[in-house]
Amino acid sequence: MPRPDRHEHHGRQGGRGRGRHDRRPSADERLSRFLAFVLRHHPEEIGLELDDRGAVDFETLLERIRSQPGYERVTREQVERLAASGPGAARFAIEEGRIRARYGHSLEQPIRHEPAEPPPILFHGTTPEAADQVLAEGLTAGQRQRVHLSVDTPAAREVGRRRCDEPVILQVDTECAAKAGVRFYRGGPAVWLSDDIPPECIMRAQ
């Protein structure tokens, strides 16, 4: 069976916070990670082909998931509930019989997002070491297709805590970035995506 956790990456920010992944994941967490693995990173591992928005037929996805050891009894209701609440909330969208990951793609295949007007300020949580690099060189997507930003400092801090215990919160002046040609895309309720952001539009949050 493909192992979703081995492909989860955290960019150049470095190590994760200690002790956060010691406990055994719940069934919902395992399923959420598996969905992220195939819809964000490796659909080919279970024979899926995504469209230009990263979506696939829901029933086809269920059929392919159930063919994997340990996931034989996954139901439509489980996946629908996961997309609406729990560990998968806001990561996945189900629309017109198709399901997709909203953000986080590392596929070679470009995923189409519709540009949208962002809030004046967005935030990014990262390690102290990476923060210094971002302030000097700008914010880039790294292995993923888009830069990931948060709508407020609590959300950015939660993201940053996946990488270290005391993250640095950076803020992005979206008007400055837009003038530099950066486009923004809505990723989810608490997530925005963007093109690479130049350093002059980034500062430490107060």
Secondary structure as a PSIPRED ss2 file (coil, helix, strand):
# PSIPRED VFORMAT (PSIPRED V4.0)

   1 M C   1.000  0.000  0.000
   2 P C   1.000  0.000  0.000
   3 R C   1.000  0.000  0.000
   4 P H   0.000  1.000  0.000
   5 D H   0.000  1.000  0.000
   6 R H   0.000  1.000  0.000
   7 H H   0.000  1.000  0.000
   8 E C   1.000  0.000  0.000
   9 H C   1.000  0.000  0.000
  10 H C   1.000  0.000  0.000
  11 G H   0.000  1.000  0.000
  12 R H   0.000  1.000  0.000
  13 Q H   0.000  1.000  0.000
  14 G C   1.000  0.000  0.000
  15 G C   1.000  0.000  0.000
  16 R C   1.000  0.000  0.000
  17 G C   1.000  0.000  0.000
  18 R C   1.000  0.000  0.000
  19 G C   1.000  0.000  0.000
  20 R C   1.000  0.000  0.000
  21 H C   1.000  0.000  0.000
  22 D C   1.000  0.000  0.000
  23 R C   1.000  0.000  0.000
  24 R C   1.000  0.000  0.000
  25 P C   1.000  0.000  0.000
  26 S C   1.000  0.000  0.000
  27 A H   0.000  1.000  0.000
  28 D H   0.000  1.000  0.000
  29 E H   0.000  1.000  0.000
  30 R H   0.000  1.000  0.000
  31 L H   0.000  1.000  0.000
  32 S H   0.000  1.000  0.000
  33 R H   0.000  1.000  0.000
  34 F H   0.000  1.000  0.000
  35 L H   0.000  1.000  0.000
  36 A H   0.000  1.000  0.000
  37 F H   0.000  1.000  0.000
  38 V H   0.000  1.000  0.000
  39 L H   0.000  1.000  0.000
  40 R H   0.000  1.000  0.000
  41 H H   0.000  1.000  0.000
  42 H C   1.000  0.000  0.000
  43 P H   0.000  1.000  0.000
  44 E H   0.000  1.000  0.000
  45 E H   0.000  1.000  0.000
  46 I H   0.000  1.000  0.000
  47 G C   1.000  0.000  0.000
  48 L C   1.000  0.000  0.000
  49 E C   1.000  0.000  0.000
  50 L C   1.000  0.000  0.000
  51 D C   1.000  0.000  0.000
  52 D C   1.000  0.000  0.000
  53 R C   1.000  0.000  0.000
  54 G C   1.000  0.000  0.000
  55 A E   0.000  0.000  1.000
  56 V E   0.000  0.000  1.000
  57 D E   0.000  0.000  1.000
  58 F H   0.000  1.000  0.000
  59 E H   0.000  1.000  0.000
  60 T H   0.000  1.000  0.000
  61 L H   0.000  1.000  0.000
  62 L H   0.000  1.000  0.000
  63 E H   0.000  1.000  0.000
  64 R H   0.000  1.000  0.000
  65 I H   0.000  1.000  0.000
  66 R H   0.000  1.000  0.000
  67 S C   1.000  0.000  0.000
  68 Q C   1.000  0.000  0.000
  69 P C   1.000  0.000  0.000
  70 G C   1.000  0.000  0.000
  71 Y C   1.000  0.000  0.000
  72 E C   1.000  0.000  0.000
  73 R C   1.000  0.000  0.000
  74 V C   1.000  0.000  0.000
  75 T C   1.000  0.000  0.000
  76 R H   0.000  1.000  0.000
  77 E H   0.000  1.000  0.000
  78 Q H   0.000  1.000  0.000
  79 V H   0.000  1.000  0.000
  80 E H   0.000  1.000  0.000
  81 R H   0.000  1.000  0.000
  82 L H   0.000  1.000  0.000
  83 A H   0.000  1.000  0.000
  84 A H   0.000  1.000  0.000
  85 S C   1.000  0.000  0.000
  86 G H   0.000  1.000  0.000
  87 P H   0.000  1.000  0.000
  88 G H   0.000  1.000  0.000
  89 A C   1.000  0.000  0.000
  90 A C   1.000  0.000  0.000
  91 R C   1.000  0.000  0.000
  92 F E   0.000  0.000  1.000
  93 A E   0.000  0.000  1.000
  94 I E   0.000  0.000  1.000
  95 E E   0.000  0.000  1.000
  96 E C   1.000  0.000  0.000
  97 G C   1.000  0.000  0.000
  98 R E   0.000  0.000  1.000
  99 I E   0.000  0.000  1.000
 100 R E   0.000  0.000  1.000
 101 A E   0.000  0.000  1.000
 102 R C   1.000  0.000  0.000
 103 Y C   1.000  0.000  0.000
 104 G C   1.000  0.000  0.000
 105 H C   1.000  0.000  0.000
 106 S C   1.000  0.000  0.000
 107 L C   1.000  0.000  0.000
 108 E C   1.000  0.000  0.000
 109 Q C   1.000  0.000  0.000
 110 P C   1.000  0.000  0.000
 111 I C   1.000  0.000  0.000
 112 R C   1.000  0.000  0.000
 113 H C   1.000  0.000  0.000
 114 E C   1.000  0.000  0.000
 115 P E   0.000  0.000  1.000
 116 A C   1.000  0.000  0.000
 117 E C   1.000  0.000  0.000
 118 P C   1.000  0.000  0.000
 119 P C   1.000  0.000  0.000
 120 P C   1.000  0.000  0.000
 121 I E   0.000  0.000  1.000
 122 L E   0.000  0.000  1.000
 123 F E   0.000  0.000  1.000
 124 H E   0.000  0.000  1.000
 125 G E   0.000  0.000  1.000
 126 T E   0.000  0.000  1.000
 127 T C   1.000  0.000  0.000
 128 P H   0.000  1.000  0.000
 129 E H   0.000  1.000  0.000
 130 A H   0.000  1.000  0.000
 131 A H   0.000  1.000  0.000
 132 D H   0.000  1.000  0.000
 133 Q H   0.000  1.000  0.000
 134 V H   0.000  1.000  0.000
 135 L H   0.000  1.000  0.000
 136 A H   0.000  1.000  0.000
 137 E H   0.000  1.000  0.000
 138 G C   1.000  0.000  0.000
 139 L E   0.000  0.000  1.000
 140 T C   1.000  0.000  0.000
 141 A C   1.000  0.000  0.000
 142 G C   1.000  0.000  0.000
 143 Q C   1.000  0.000  0.000
 144 R C   1.000  0.000  0.000
 145 Q C   1.000  0.000  0.000
 146 R C   1.000  0.000  0.000
 147 V E   0.000  0.000  1.000
 148 H E   0.000  0.000  1.000
 149 L E   0.000  0.000  1.000
 150 S E   0.000  0.000  1.000
 151 V C   1.000  0.000  0.000
 152 D C   1.000  0.000  0.000
 153 T H   0.000  1.000  0.000
 154 P H   0.000  1.000  0.000
 155 A H   0.000  1.000  0.000
 156 A H   0.000  1.000  0.000
 157 R H   0.000  1.000  0.000
 158 E H   0.000  1.000  0.000
 159 V H   0.000  1.000  0.000
 160 G H   0.000  1.000  0.000
 161 R C   1.000  0.000  0.000
 162 R C   1.000  0.000  0.000
 163 R C   1.000  0.000  0.000
 164 C C   1.000  0.000  0.000
 165 D C   1.000  0.000  0.000
 166 E C   1.000  0.000  0.000
 167 P C   1.000  0.000  0.000
 168 V E   0.000  0.000  1.000
 169 I E   0.000  0.000  1.000
 170 L E   0.000  0.000  1.000
 171 Q E   0.000  0.000  1.000
 172 V E   0.000  0.000  1.000
 173 D E   0.000  0.000  1.000
 174 T H   0.000  1.000  0.000
 175 E H   0.000  1.000  0.000
 176 C H   0.000  1.000  0.000
 177 A H   0.000  1.000  0.000
 178 A H   0.000  1.000  0.000
 179 K H   0.000  1.000  0.000
 180 A C   1.000  0.000  0.000
 181 G C   1.000  0.000  0.000
 182 V C   1.000  0.000  0.000
 183 R C   1.000  0.000  0.000
 184 F E   0.000  0.000  1.000
 185 Y E   0.000  0.000  1.000
 186 R E   0.000  0.000  1.000
 187 G E   0.000  0.000  1.000
 188 G E   0.000  0.000  1.000
 189 P C   1.000  0.000  0.000
 190 A C   1.000  0.000  0.000
 191 V E   0.000  0.000  1.000
 192 W E   0.000  0.000  1.000
 193 L E   0.000  0.000  1.000
 194 S E   0.000  0.000  1.000
 195 D C   1.000  0.000  0.000
 196 D C   1.000  0.000  0.000
 197 I E   0.000  0.000  1.000
 198 P C   1.000  0.000  0.000
 199 P H   0.000  1.000  0.000
 200 E H   0.000  1.000  0.000
 201 C H   0.000  1.000  0.000
 202 I E   0.000  0.000  1.000
 203 M E   0.000  0.000  1.000
 204 R E   0.000  0.000  1.000
 205 A C   1.000  0.000  0.000
 206 Q C   1.000  0.000  0.000
